[in-house]
Amino acid sequence: MYLSPRLLRSALQQRDAPRLRRRAPGPGPRCLSSPPAAARHPAFPQLPAAASGVATPLPRTACSMGNGTSRLYSALTKTLNSSAAAQHAEYLESPDPEHLEPIDPKELLEECRAVLHRRPPRYQRDFVALRTDHPSSHPPIRVMQWNILAQALGEGKDNFAQCPVEALKWEERKCLILEEILAYQPDILCLQEVDHYFDTFQPLLSRLGYQGTFFPKPWSPCLDVEHNNGPDGCALFFLQNRFKLVHSANIRLTAMALKTNQVAIAQTLECKESSRQFCIAVTHLKARTGWEQFRSAQGCDLLRNLQNITQGAKIPLIICGDFNAEPTEEVYRHFASSSLNLNSAYKLLSADGQSEPPYTTWKIRTSGESRHTLDYIWYSKHALSVQSALDLLTEEQIGPNRLPSFNYPSDHLSLVCDFSFNEEPDGLS
């Protein structure tokens, strides 16, 4: 694997002096500068939702951000100088050193919308009911998969030809990301390209009741961008009032017997309502054409790890990720034919239940237009059922300039599914 001298130097600097290149937290919008903490809080039942379970976005209105002394602003900024972004040199799962007052998600949503009041409203997407013949006695488990676009890459490397620079401003883009998460109220959140974990996502989501884990890429391309915020990586969050962590593994993927720059997180959780266990995994495979065999090897390594973690598929499994691979690639076929007995959830949106969506990412770079299906939610079809899935944005909604945009913060669409356990799991055959 070739590393430019600049990238290698940046990686070594990051290793030996982890605060050297990280931007000091600035004032930013009041709603999103938060201290590191975790507090259990049954956050999302308070958010309004339509009777069908679809989160109905409220119209954006200009509202006052206060004079700098509002309760939310004070709570989110009072310990900023001791942020975990300046403490965790190893970028491992962060502890919960403090127990601060939980954030009211409705109040956070209002703060986000106040920051975004000059932008057009977020896109409306609906959930499609997929399975009603086997109702579950327990609430469904909502899983959200999303490559949120690393800030350093969006500003410094991805060359989005039709996206205005103003649309990528972190002070507003992070509000769009949070608004999307708050709108769909996931129980489990799987993210890729996270480069603001310690100063944004971990502090805020922990106070919404989530427990989070972050695993960065060893040689993140973000480190080669001036004024970066540290490496990007995968992050996994789950609501502590619904699940108990049983086992956690950070996996550095191998290919051809070599450690690679791509990673995964796999966690075994126990559902508190049903006492059923399952494994949730998040990954982000190698990008770009010409690396198909490399991705295939990474996928095989991940499957081997998951085979061990799930005790040969005895523990149900959900895998979320940006695979950087179309369904025609070998790595996709490995997952589809694995002994773990997996199915891709978003195939169920197609008329025959056998076809992936036409796209999960759509962008225009200086090299041309790129429209691909790269993001997936795989699940153990013998033990789990997909109750509903969030439909994708239409071409008309996305618009001629594609993604990201003033409406949408990433070049990848979020995928959201509601899962339930099969009451009497079928055999593995």
N, C-alpha and C positions, 0 to 999 in steps of 0.2 A: 504494500500500500504506500503510495507516494504521498509525502507531506511536504508542502512548501516550507522553505526555511522560516518564513514568517509565521506560518501556522505552528510549526514545531516549537519555535521560540515562544510563541504565545502560550502553547500548552504547557511548556516547562515553567514559564512564569506563573501560570495559573496554579500549577502543582506546588511550586516552592513558595509562592507569596500570593495566596488566593484572593487577597483584597486589592492587589496591585492595579488591575484593570477594570474592576467593577466600578460603575458610576455611583457616586454617592447619592443617596436618596434626595431628590429635589422636592420642592414644595408641592408641585402637581395638584390635581384636583383634590379637594378636601375629602371626598368620599372614599378614596382608595389608598391612602397612606396609613398602613396598619401595623400595630405591634404584633410580634409572634406570640400566639397563645392558642389554646384549644379549650373549648367548653362545650359540653353536651347541650344540645338545644334542638327540640323538635321543630326545626325551622319551617319546612316547606308546607305543612298542612295549613299554615296561615295565609298562603298566597291564594288569590282568587283563581279559579279555574272553571271552565265550562262544564256542564253536566256530563259531557262525553268524556271528560278527562283531558281535553285539549286545553292547554294553557292559552288564554286569550290575551294578547298583548294590549296594554292600555295605550291610548293615544299619547304621544309625547306633548307635554306642555311645558312652557318655560316656568320654572319655579325658583324661588330664592334659594341660594345655597347658604343663607345665613351670614352672620358677620364674623364667622371663624370661631364661634364659641358654642355651636350647636352640640347637643349631646353626642350625636354620631361622629361628628368631626373630631371632637375632643377624644372620644374613645379610640378612634382609629389612629390618632397621631401622637398620643401622649408618651408612648415609649418607642417612637420611631428610631431614635438614635441607638437603641439597643437591639435593633432588628436582627433577626436570624441571618439576614443576608451578610452581616459582618461577623458572624460567629461560627458558621459551619464550614470549616475549611474542607472537610471531606465530602460534603454534599450528601450526607446519609440521611436516613429517616430522622426527622427532628423530634426531640422530646417535647413534652408539654410543661414547661417550667412555671407557667403562670396560669391562673384561672381568672380571666377577665370576663366582664359582662358579655353575654351573647349578643350578637347583632340581630335585630329584627329584620328579616329578609325584605319585608315590604318597605322599610325605611331605606335599606341599602338600594333597593330597586328605584325608589324615588330619587335618591342622590345620583344614581347612574343616569337616570333620564333627565335630570336637571343639567348634567354635564353635556348630554347629547341633544339638548333641545333644539339646536340649530340644524341637526341632521334629520334626514327623512326617517319615518318610522320603520321599525324592524319588519322583516317579511313575515307574513302569516303562513304557517305550515300546519297541516292537520295530521292527527294520528289516524292510521288505517287499522281497523279491527281485523285481526287475522285468525283468531282461534277463540270460539265461544262455546264449543261443544264439550269442553272439559273445564268447567269453572273450578277455580281453586278456593279452598277454604281460608287462604291467607292472602294478604295484599300482594300484588305483583311487585317484582323487583325491576325498577327502571334503571337501565344502563345507558350511559351516554358515552359515545366515542367521538373524539374530535382532535384533529391536528389544528391547533389554534394559530399557527404561523409564528415562529420566533420573531421577536421584535427586531433583533439585530439582523436577521436574514431578510425580513421584509424591507427594512430601511437600507441595508447595505449590500445585499447579494442577489436578491431574486429578480430584480429588474422588471417589475410589473409596468409594462409600457403604457397602459391605459389607466392606471390607478394614480390619482393625484397624490402628491406627497402629503398634503394635509390630511388625507384619509387615513394615513398610517401613523399619525401622531399618537404616541403611547398614552398620553393623558386622556384621550377620548377612546382609542381603540380598546383599552382594557375595560372601559365601561360597556362597550358593545359585547365583549366576551362575557363579562359578568351578567349582562342582561340576558344573553342567550342561555346561560346556565340557570339563572333564576327563573326564566320562563318555563323551562322544561322540568325543573325540580328533580334531577336524577338522584337515585339512592346510591349509585356508584358512578363515578366519573373517571374516564380514562382519557388522558391527554398526551399528545406528542408536541414536540417543538416548544416546550415550556422553558423559557429563559428568565422568567420573573417569578419563580416559585417562592423564594424566601421573602421577597419584599411585597408580594401581592397575593398570590393564590393561597399559600399556606396560612398566612395570618388571617385573611378574610374567611376562607372556607372553614378553617378550624373553628372560628367563632360562629359559623352557621351550623356547627355540629358534626363536621367531617373530621376524620382522621386521614392524614395524607402521607404519602411516601414519594420520594423523588430519586431518580437514578439518572445522572447525566451521562452523555456520551464522553468517552475518555478524551477524544480530540474533537470537540464540538467545533463546527465551522463558525459558530458565533464568535469564538475567541480570535478569529482573524479579522474581525470588524472593529474599527476604532470605537471607543466609548461603549463597548458591550457591557452587558449586565451579567457576565459569567456564562457558563456553558448551557446549552439547551439539552433537554432529555425528556424521558417519560415520567409522568406523574399519575398516581392512582389515589383516588379519594373514595371513602365510603362513610355513610352516615353511622355514627356510633350508637344511635338509639335503635338501629335496626340490626346491626351485625356486630359480632365479636371476632376479633382477629385470632386465628388459630395458628397460622404459619405464614411467613413471608420470605420470599427469595428474590434477590436482585441477580439477574442473569446477564452476563456479558456474552453475547452470541459469538460462536465460532463458525468459521468457514474454512474448509480444507485444512483442518487441524490448527488454524491460527485464530487468535483472539481478534475480534473486529471492533469497529467503532460503534456498532449498533447494540442496543440493550433491550431488556425486557424486565418487567416486574410481574411476579406471580404471587398471589396471596390466597390462602384458604380461609374462607369466612364461614361463620356459623350464623344462620338466620335466627334471630331471637324469638320470632313468632312460632316458627315450626321446628326449631332445633336441627334443621337440615343443613348440611355442609355443602359448599361448592367452592370451586377455584375460579378466580377472576385473574386474567392476565392482560397486560398491555405491552405493545411492542411497536417499533418503527424500523422497518428494514431499509437496506441500502437503496438509494435513489439512482436514477438515470438509466438510460438505455445502455446496453453493453455489459450490464452487471447481472444479467438474468441468472446465470449459474451461481453467482455469489449469493444472490437472494435465496435461491433454492437451497443452498447449503445452510444458510442461516435459518431458514424455515425448518429444515430437518433437525437442526440442533435444538431449536425451540420445542419442537414436538417431542424430541427425546427427553428433554427436561420436564415437560408437562406430563409425559407418560409416567415418570417417576413420582412427580408431585401428586398426581391423581391416583396413584397406585393402580396403574393400568386401567384407567377410566372408571374406577369404582367411585371416585368423587366427581360429580358433574362439573363441567368446565364451560367457561365463557372466555373467549379470546377477542380482544379489541385491538385494532391497529391500523396504521397506515403501512400497508405492505409494499407500496410503490410498485405494485404488480397488477397488471390486467388479469382477468380470469383465464386468458389464454396461456399464461405463464406456468412453468413447471411448479413453482412454489404453491400456486393456488391449487393445482392438482394434488400435491402432497397433502394439503389440509383437507381437501374434499374426499380423499381416499384413505385417510389415516385410520388406524385401528382405534383411535379415540372416538370414532363414529360422530364426526362433526357435520353440521350443516351451516350454511351461510344465511343469516337471518333475513337479509334484504332481498334474497331471491324470492321470498314469499310475497313481495309486492308485485311481482310479475304475474301476467295472466296464467301462465302454466306452472308457476312456482319453481321454475328451473333456471331463470335468467337473472343475472345481476342488473342493477340499474345502469342506464347508459352513461352516467358520469357521477363521480363524487367530488371531483375537482375540475375547475374550469377557469383558466387564466390566460392572459396574453402577456408574454414576455417579449423582450426585444428579439428573441430568436423565433418568435411565432406563437400562434395560438395552440393551447394545450388543453385537451378535453379527455379525461380518463376516469376509469373506475379503479381506484387504488385502496379504498378504505372499506373495512369489513368488520362485522361482528359475527364470529363463529360461536356455536354452542353445541352442547351434547344433546343430540336429538332424542336419545333414549330416555333422558331424565328431565329434560326441560321443554317447555312449549313457549312459542312467541305469541303473546296475546295481542299485541299491537306494535306498529312501527311508525315512526315519524316519516311522512312523505317528504320527498326531495323538493327543492325549489325548481320551478319551471324555468325554461329559457327566457321567457318574458320577464319573470321576476328578477332573474340574474342580470339581465340587460346586456346591451351590446359591448360594454366595456369589461364585462366579466368580473371576476373576483381577484382580490378583495376590492371593496368599494366603500363609499360613505354609508351604505346600508349594512354591509356585512364585513366582519373583521378579518376573515381568513380566506385563503384560496381553496380551502377544503370545507365541504359541508359537514355539519354535525350529523351523526347517526344516533337515533334514540330508539330503544326497544323496551317493551315491558315483557318480562319473563315470569313464568310460574313453574313450579315443580309439578311433574306428572305424579299423580297420586300413587299409581302403580306403574313404576318404570318398566318399559318393554325390555326385552333381552337385547344384548349388544349386537346380535346378528342382523 
